[in-house]
Amino acid sequence: MTYTIEGRTGPWELVIGLEVHAQVISEAKLFSGAATAFGAPPNSQVSFIDAGFPGMLPVINAECVAQAVRTGLGLNAQVNLWSRFDRKNYFYADLPQGYQISQFAHPIIGEGAIEITLADGATKTIGITRLHLEQDAGKSLHDQHATKSFIDLNRSGVALMEIVSEPDMRSPEEAGAYLTKVRQILRYLGTCDGNMDEGSMRADVNVSVRKAGEGFRTRCEVKNVNSIRFVMQAVEAEARRQIEVWEAGEEVFQETRLFDTSRGITRSMRSKEDAHDYRYFPEPDLPPLVLESDWVEALKAALPELPDARRARYVAMGLTPYDAHVLTLEKETAIFFETVARGRDAKLAANWVTGDFFAALNRMKRDVADPPVTAENLGALLDLIADKTLSGSLAKLVFEAMLETGKPPGLIVEERGMKQVTDTGAIEAVVREVMAKNADKVAEYRSGKDKLFGFFVGQTMKAMQGKGNPALVNEVVKQALAG
């Protein structure tokens, strides 16, 4: 069903496109050898090129090119063997050169597409228009001094991939799902860390509204939104603003806006420039970028398994589509799961990872990169369940002890005497004791109160401190009561 927002004049459809700016994982910047580490002291990672010194010539970083190609392949997009850099001219305090070296007419990556999955399980294909490489600007700091703005050029010259979508999204949920999927693919590829809170990935959100059956109306761009949740909120807020403007008989003008996260509204920033305002022309200090098809094929062959393929493989292993989706959201989670599941029952491994293990992470405020229980130890716990050393309930007790002590499950079982009892004779002795203490209930059971069966099983397990093999306990109790 089409998502709409109800206005005074009836329902309005949303039209959404995203421009995702993703910082390339590389030890050096796009056109200089300066470092790219996050959190370095201000202006400590700046070369003469990054600072815009006259006469300094850019030199392309081959690894940044390779990362862009890997990303294009991961987005099922066309890799252009011939591309070109252009100068985008504008003037701002944190852009030392007075222009940005970008790609405009001939980007390195052309059209592609990715599939998103929505909350109800529905899927949708979102087109990608292009991916181009460009250098980032520096950062203006307005909160360091009462009357002055400071400039940090550490980010100046860092390689960015700008991934431009088609205007194919029609709801805040679709925009959030698309950004989530792009971020997921980039992190699997190792081409961008996706840390939106650090600014290494951010999105410009293009929004317009229309009546059903209409063509596109004027769009506005909400600039530099730095979380998936805020992207979804910005879409909703900007769409509602535009609906109010149109319904008041006024016109929406193309402009760049900012999203005020504290108030949940967008605010005007500047009128939106068109391409001709930037006076693009071919970058004279760089030759065209020419790629060898064999080199591109070698990069393609070396790509890691991507989320969609991994999810399909997990389903083929017997996991539900939902479990497969959850386990592939983050690459680290998938690697953890695969270590736990190696040579074991995949469904049991998935249940433990998405159940008790995830619950422990939430409770202890940890993540998969810093787990309270290693994947190897969790796998060893599953082995103890498989060989009937532990019952399911005992395994949960052992798991809690693993969280507390960090010890492997086998050692905990030995130290605490937690082995499951599988000796039928021992179980029969306990059952006889339970029946002797509850002779009245035995009589009730034998007179037709079948529901009391669970009582005898429970009392037996309690007497055995949960160590009885559940299947054997059930069988022995049944035989004894039939007696």
C-alpha positions as CSV (number, residue, x, y, z in Angstrom):
1,M,0.0,0.0,0.0
2,T,1.3,3.4,-0.9
3,Y,2.5,5.6,2.0
4,T,0.7,9.0,2.1
5,I,0.4,11.9,4.4
6,E,-3.1,13.3,4.8
7,G,-3.4,17.1,4.2
8,R,-6.4,19.4,4.2
9,T,-6.9,18.7,0.5
10,G,-6.5,14.9,0.8
11,P,-3.6,12.5,0.6
12,W,-0.1,13.4,-0.6
13,E,2.6,11.0,-1.9
14,L,6.3,11.4,-1.0
15,V,9.2,11.2,-3.5
16,I,12.6,10.7,-1.9
17,G,16.1,10.4,-3.1
18,L,19.3,10.1,-1.1
19,E,22.9,11.3,-1.7
20,V,25.1,9.3,0.6
21,H,28.6,10.7,1.4
22,A,30.8,7.8,2.5
23,Q,34.4,8.3,3.7
24,V,36.7,5.8,2.0
25,I,38.7,3.5,4.2
26,S,42.3,4.4,3.2
27,E,45.4,5.2,5.2
28,A,46.0,8.3,3.0
29,K,43.9,11.0,1.5
30,L,42.6,11.1,-2.1
31,F,45.3,13.3,-3.6
32,S,47.9,13.5,-0.8
33,G,49.9,11.2,1.5
34,A,48.4,12.8,4.7
35,A,46.9,10.4,7.2
36,T,43.2,10.0,7.7
37,A,42.9,8.7,11.3
38,F,39.8,9.9,13.2
39,G,40.3,11.9,16.3
40,A,43.8,13.3,15.7
41,P,44.6,16.7,17.1
42,P,43.3,19.6,14.9
43,N,45.4,20.4,11.8
44,S,47.9,17.6,12.5
45,Q,47.1,15.6,9.3
46,V,47.4,18.3,6.6
47,S,49.7,18.3,3.6
48,F,50.4,21.4,1.5
49,I,48.0,20.0,-1.1
50,D,45.2,19.7,1.5
51,A,45.9,23.3,2.7
52,G,45.6,24.7,-0.8
53,F,49.2,25.9,-1.1
54,P,49.8,27.4,-4.6
55,G,51.6,25.1,-7.1
56,M,50.9,21.9,-5.2
57,L,49.8,19.2,-7.6
58,P,47.3,16.4,-6.7
59,V,48.4,12.7,-7.1
60,I,45.6,10.1,-7.2
61,N,45.5,7.5,-4.5
62,A,45.2,4.1,-6.2
63,E,43.7,2.4,-3.2
64,C,40.8,5.0,-3.1
65,V,40.1,4.2,-6.7
66,A,40.1,0.4,-5.9
67,Q,37.7,1.1,-3.0
68,A,35.3,3.0,-5.2
69,V,35.3,0.1,-7.8
70,R,34.7,-2.5,-5.0
71,T,31.8,-0.4,-3.8
72,G,30.3,-0.1,-7.3
73,L,30.6,-3.8,-7.8
74,G,28.9,-4.4,-4.4
75,L,26.0,-2.1,-5.5
76,N,25.5,-4.1,-8.7
77,A,26.6,-1.0,-10.7
78,Q,28.4,-0.3,-13.9
79,V,32.1,0.4,-13.6
80,N,33.2,3.0,-16.1
81,L,36.7,2.2,-17.4
82,W,37.1,5.8,-18.4
83,S,36.2,8.6,-16.0
84,R,37.4,12.1,-15.3
85,F,37.8,14.6,-12.4
86,D,36.3,18.0,-12.5
87,R,36.6,21.2,-10.5
88,K,33.6,22.3,-8.6
89,N,34.1,25.9,-7.7
90,Y,32.6,27.4,-4.6
91,F,34.0,29.5,-1.7
92,Y,33.8,28.5,1.9
93,A,36.1,29.0,4.9
94,D,37.0,25.3,5.3
95,L,37.7,24.8,1.5
96,P,41.3,26.0,1.2
97,Q,41.6,25.7,-2.5
98,G,38.4,27.6,-3.3
99,Y,37.3,24.6,-5.3
100,Q,36.6,20.9,-4.8
101,I,38.1,18.2,-7.0
102,S,35.1,16.0,-7.7
103,Q,33.5,14.1,-10.6
104,F,30.6,15.5,-12.5
105,A,30.2,14.6,-16.2
106,H,32.0,11.3,-16.1
107,P,31.8,9.4,-12.8
108,I,33.8,6.3,-12.0
109,I,30.6,4.3,-11.3
110,G,27.4,4.4,-13.3
111,E,23.9,3.0,-12.8
112,G,23.2,0.2,-10.3
113,A,20.5,-1.1,-8.0
114,I,20.0,-2.7,-4.5
115,E,17.1,-4.5,-2.9
116,I,15.7,-3.4,0.4
117,T,13.6,-5.3,2.8
118,L,10.8,-3.6,4.8
119,A,9.3,-4.4,8.2
120,D,6.4,-6.4,6.7
121,G,8.9,-8.6,4.7
122,A,8.1,-6.8,1.4
123,T,11.1,-6.1,-0.9
124,K,11.7,-3.2,-3.3
125,T,14.5,-2.4,-5.7
126,I,16.0,1.1,-5.4
127,G,18.0,2.4,-8.4
128,I,21.4,4.0,-8.0
129,T,22.2,6.8,-10.5
130,R,26.0,7.0,-9.9
131,L,28.9,6.9,-7.5
132,H,31.6,9.5,-7.9
133,L,34.9,10.2,-6.0
134,E,35.6,13.6,-4.5
135,Q,37.7,15.2,-1.8
136,D,36.1,16.3,1.5
137,A,36.3,19.8,2.9
138,G,37.6,20.7,6.3
139,K,35.5,21.4,9.4
140,S,34.4,24.7,10.8
141,L,34.2,24.8,14.6
142,H,31.9,27.5,15.9
143,D,31.8,26.6,19.6
144,Q,35.5,27.1,20.5
145,H,35.5,30.9,20.9
146,A,33.0,33.6,21.7
147,T,33.7,35.7,18.6
148,K,35.7,33.5,16.2
149,S,35.3,30.3,14.2
150,F,38.2,27.9,14.1
151,I,39.1,25.7,11.1
152,D,40.3,22.1,11.3
153,L,41.7,20.8,8.0
154,N,42.3,17.2,9.1
155,R,39.3,16.2,7.0
156,S,40.3,18.3,4.0
157,G,41.2,16.1,1.1
158,V,39.9,12.9,2.6
159,A,38.4,10.6,-0.1
160,L,34.6,10.5,-0.3
161,M,32.3,8.4,-2.3
162,E,29.0,10.1,-3.1
163,I,26.4,7.5,-3.9
164,V,23.3,9.1,-5.5
165,S,20.0,7.2,-5.6
166,E,17.2,7.5,-8.0
167,P,14.1,9.2,-6.6
168,D,12.6,5.7,-6.0
169,M,11.7,5.9,-2.3
170,R,8.2,6.7,-1.2
171,S,8.2,6.6,2.6
172,P,10.5,7.4,5.6
173,E,10.7,3.6,6.2
174,E,12.0,3.0,2.7
175,A,14.6,5.8,3.1
176,G,15.8,4.3,6.4
177,A,15.9,0.8,4.9
178,Y,17.9,2.0,1.9
179,L,20.5,3.9,4.0
180,T,20.7,0.8,6.3
181,K,21.4,-1.5,3.3
182,V,24.0,0.8,1.7
183,R,25.8,1.1,5.0
184,Q,25.6,-2.7,5.5
185,I,27.1,-3.3,2.0
186,L,29.9,-0.8,2.5
187,R,30.8,-2.3,5.9
188,Y,30.9,-5.8,4.4
189,L,33.1,-4.6,1.6
190,G,35.4,-2.8,4.0
191,T,35.2,0.4,1.9
192,C,33.6,2.6,4.5
193,D,33.2,2.1,8.3
194,G,29.7,3.6,8.3
195,N,30.3,5.4,11.6
196,M,27.7,8.1,11.1
197,D,28.3,9.5,14.6
198,E,31.9,10.2,13.6
199,G,30.8,11.8,10.3
200,S,32.4,9.2,8.1
201,M,28.9,8.6,6.6
202,R,26.2,11.2,6.2
203,A,23.2,11.7,3.9
204,D,21.7,14.6,2.0
205,V,17.9,13.9,1.8
206,N,16.0,15.1,-1.3
207,V,12.2,15.3,-0.6
208,S,9.2,16.4,-2.7
209,V,5.5,15.7,-2.5
210,R,2.8,15.3,-5.1
211,K,-0.8,14.3,-5.6
212,A,-1.5,10.7,-7.0
213,G,-0.8,10.6,-10.7
214,E,1.2,13.8,-10.8
215,G,4.7,14.2,-12.1
216,F,7.5,15.4,-9.8
217,R,7.1,18.7,-8.0
218,T,9.9,20.9,-6.7
219,R,12.3,19.1,-4.3
220,C,14.3,20.4,-1.4
221,E,17.5,19.0,0.0
222,V,18.0,18.4,3.7
223,K,21.8,18.6,4.2
224,N,24.2,16.4,6.2
225,V,21.9,14.2,8.2
226,N,24.0,12.0,10.4
227,S,21.8,9.0,11.5
228,I,19.3,6.7,10.0
229,R,16.7,7.7,12.5
230,F,17.2,11.4,11.8
231,V,16.9,10.7,8.0
232,M,13.5,9.1,8.6
233,Q,12.4,12.0,10.8
234,A,13.8,14.6,8.3
235,V,11.8,13.0,5.5
236,E,8.5,13.2,7.5
237,A,9.2,16.8,8.7
238,E,10.1,18.2,5.3
239,A,7.2,16.5,3.6
240,R,4.7,17.9,6.1
241,R,6.2,21.4,5.7
242,Q,5.9,21.2,1.9
243,I,2.3,20.0,2.1
244,E,1.4,23.0,4.2
245,V,3.1,25.4,1.7
246,W,1.3,23.9,-1.3
247,E,-2.1,23.7,0.5
248,A,-1.7,27.4,1.5
249,G,-1.6,28.2,-2.2
250,E,2.1,29.1,-2.1
251,E,5.0,27.5,-4.0
252,V,7.9,25.3,-2.7
253,F,11.2,26.7,-4.0
254,Q,14.3,24.6,-4.5
255,E,16.6,25.1,-1.6
256,T,19.0,23.5,0.8
257,R,17.7,23.0,4.4
258,L,19.0,21.7,7.7
259,F,17.2,19.3,10.1
260,D,16.8,20.6,13.6
261,T,16.9,17.4,15.6
262,S,15.8,19.0,18.9
263,R,12.7,20.6,17.4
264,G,12.0,18.0,14.7
265,I,11.7,20.6,11.9
266,T,13.8,21.6,8.8
267,R,15.2,25.2,8.5
268,S,16.3,27.0,5.4
269,M,20.0,27.2,4.8
270,R,20.5,28.6,1.3
271,S,18.9,28.6,-2.1
272,K,19.9,25.3,-3.9
273,E,22.6,25.9,-6.5
274,D,22.3,24.3,-10.0
275,A,25.3,22.7,-11.7
276,H,26.1,25.8,-13.7
277,D,26.5,27.8,-10.5
278,Y,29.5,25.7,-9.6
279,R,31.3,26.5,-12.9
280,Y,32.4,22.8,-13.4
281,F,35.3,22.2,-15.8
282,P,37.7,19.3,-16.3
283,E,40.4,19.2,-13.6
284,P,43.6,20.5,-15.4
285,D,46.0,18.9,-12.9
286,L,44.8,15.3,-13.3
287,P,44.6,13.2,-16.4
288,P,41.5,11.1,-17.1
289,L,41.2,7.9,-15.0
290,V,41.6,4.8,-17.2
291,L,41.0,1.4,-15.7
292,E,42.0,-2.0,-17.0
293,S,39.1,-4.5,-17.3
294,D,41.4,-7.3,-16.0
295,W,42.1,-5.3,-12.9
296,V,38.4,-4.7,-12.3
297,E,37.7,-8.4,-12.8
298,A,40.4,-9.2,-10.3
299,L,38.8,-6.9,-7.7
300,K,35.4,-8.5,-8.4
301,A,36.8,-12.0,-7.9
302,A,38.2,-11.0,-4.5
303,L,35.0,-9.5,-3.1
304,P,33.8,-10.9,0.1
305,E,30.4,-12.6,0.4
306,L,27.8,-9.8,0.6
307,P,24.7,-9.7,2.8
308,D,22.1,-10.9,0.3
309,A,24.2,-14.0,-0.7
310,R,25.0,-14.8,3.0
311,R,21.4,-14.5,4.0
312,A,20.3,-16.9,1.2
313,R,23.0,-19.3,2.3
314,Y,21.7,-19.2,5.9
315,V,18.2,-19.9,4.8
316,A,19.5,-22.9,2.8
317,M,21.1,-24.1,6.1
318,G,17.7,-24.2,7.6
319,L,17.4,-20.8,9.3
320,T,14.2,-18.8,9.1
321,P,14.4,-15.7,6.8
322,Y,14.0,-13.5,9.9
323,D,17.0,-15.2,11.7
324,A,19.1,-15.0,8.6
325,H,18.2,-11.3,8.3
326,V,19.1,-10.5,11.9
327,L,22.4,-12.5,11.8
328,T,23.6,-10.7,8.6
329,L,22.8,-7.2,9.6
330,E,26.4,-6.7,10.8
331,K,29.4,-8.5,9.4
332,E,30.8,-9.1,12.8
333,T,27.6,-10.8,14.0
334,A,27.7,-13.1,10.9
335,I,31.3,-14.1,11.6
336,F,30.5,-14.8,15.2
337,F,27.5,-16.9,14.3
338,E,29.5,-18.9,11.7
339,T,32.1,-19.7,14.3
340,V,29.5,-20.9,16.7
341,A,27.6,-23.0,14.0
342,R,30.7,-24.6,12.4
343,G,30.1,-28.4,12.4
344,R,27.0,-28.0,14.6
345,D,23.2,-27.6,14.2
346,A,22.8,-24.3,12.5
347,K,19.2,-23.7,13.9
348,L,20.3,-24.4,17.5
349,A,23.3,-22.0,17.0
350,A,21.0,-19.3,15.6
351,N,18.6,-19.7,18.6
352,W,21.4,-19.3,21.1
353,V,23.1,-16.4,19.3
354,T,19.9,-14.4,18.7
355,G,18.4,-15.4,22.1
356,D,20.6,-15.8,25.2
357,F,23.7,-14.2,23.6
358,F,22.0,-11.1,22.3
359,A,20.1,-10.7,25.5
360,A,23.5,-10.8,27.4
361,L,25.0,-8.2,25.1
362,N,22.0,-5.8,25.8
363,R,22.1,-6.5,29.5
364,M,25.8,-6.0,29.8
365,K,26.0,-3.1,27.2
366,R,28.6,-4.9,25.1
367,D,28.7,-5.6,21.4
368,V,29.8,-8.5,19.2
369,A,33.3,-7.0,18.8
370,D,33.7,-7.3,22.6
371,P,31.7,-10.3,23.6
372,P,31.4,-11.5,27.2
373,V,31.5,-15.1,25.8
374,T,33.7,-16.1,22.9
375,A,32.2,-17.8,19.9
376,E,34.4,-20.8,20.5
377,N,33.1,-21.2,24.1
378,L,29.5,-20.8,23.0
379,G,30.1,-23.5,20.4
380,A,31.5,-25.8,23.1
381,L,28.4,-25.2,25.1
382,L,26.3,-26.4,22.2
383,D,28.5,-29.5,22.0
384,L,27.6,-30.3,25.6
385,I,23.9,-30.1,24.7
386,A,24.4,-32.3,21.6
387,D,26.2,-35.1,23.6
388,K,23.5,-34.9,26.3
389,T,26.0,-33.7,29.0
390,L,23.7,-30.8,29.5
391,S,19.9,-30.4,29.2
392,G,18.6,-27.1,27.8
393,S,17.8,-25.7,31.2
394,L,21.2,-26.7,32.6
395,A,22.9,-25.1,29.6
396,K,21.3,-21.8,30.4
397,L,22.7,-22.0,34.0
398,V,26.1,-22.9,32.6
399,F,25.9,-19.9,30.1
400,E,25.1,-17.5,33.0
401,A,28.2,-18.9,34.8
402,M,30.3,-18.4,31.7
403,L,29.2,-14.7,31.6
404,E,30.2,-14.3,35.3
405,T,33.5,-16.1,35.2
406,G,34.7,-16.1,31.5
407,K,35.5,-19.8,32.0
408,P,34.8,-22.4,29.3
409,P,31.6,-24.5,29.8
410,G,33.4,-27.8,30.2
411,L,35.4,-26.5,33.2
412,I,32.2,-25.0,34.8
413,V,30.4,-28.3,34.4
414,E,33.3,-30.2,36.1
415,E,33.8,-27.7,38.9
416,R,30.1,-27.4,39.8
417,G,29.0,-31.0,39.1
418,M,26.4,-29.9,36.6
419,K,26.4,-32.9,34.4
420,Q,23.0,-34.1,33.2
421,V,22.0,-37.4,34.8
422,T,21.3,-40.1,32.1
423,D,21.4,-43.1,34.4
424,T,17.9,-44.6,34.3
425,G,18.4,-46.3,37.6
426,A,19.2,-43.1,39.4
427,I,16.2,-41.3,37.9
428,E,13.9,-44.3,38.9
429,A,15.1,-44.0,42.5
430,V,14.2,-40.3,42.6
431,V,10.8,-40.9,41.0
432,R,10.0,-43.5,43.6
433,E,10.8,-41.0,46.4
434,V,8.6,-38.4,44.8
435,M,5.7,-40.8,44.4
436,A,6.1,-42.0,48.0
437,K,5.9,-38.4,49.3
438,N,2.8,-37.7,47.1
439,A,0.8,-40.9,47.3
440,D,-2.5,-39.0,47.3
441,K,-1.6,-37.3,44.0
442,V,-0.6,-40.7,42.6
443,A,-4.1,-42.0,43.4
444,E,-5.6,-38.9,41.8
445,Y,-3.6,-39.3,38.7
446,R,-4.5,-42.9,38.3
447,S,-8.2,-42.1,38.8
448,G,-8.0,-39.9,35.7
449,K,-6.4,-36.6,36.5
450,D,-3.8,-36.7,33.7
451,K,-2.8,-33.1,34.2
452,L,-0.9,-34.1,37.3
453,F,1.7,-35.8,35.1
454,G,3.6,-32.4,34.8
455,F,3.6,-32.1,38.6
456,F,5.5,-35.4,39.0
457,V,8.0,-34.4,36.2
458,G,8.6,-31.1,37.9
459,Q,9.1,-32.6,41.3
460,T,11.5,-35.1,39.9
461,M,13.6,-32.4,38.1
462,K,13.5,-30.2,41.3
463,A,14.8,-33.1,43.4
464,M,17.6,-33.7,40.8
465,Q,18.4,-30.0,40.8
466,G,17.6,-29.8,37.1
467,K,20.2,-32.4,36.2
468,G,17.9,-35.1,35.0
469,N,17.7,-35.8,31.3
470,P,14.2,-34.4,30.5
471,A,13.3,-37.1,27.9
472,L,14.4,-39.9,30.3
473,V,12.6,-38.3,33.3
474,N,9.4,-38.1,31.3
475,E,9.7,-41.7,30.2
476,V,10.5,-43.0,33.7
477,V,7.6,-41.0,35.4
478,K,5.2,-42.3,32.8
479,Q,6.2,-45.9,33.3
480,A,6.1,-45.5,37.1
481,L,2.7,-43.9,37.2
482,A,1.3,-46.6,34.9
483,G,2.8,-49.1,37.4
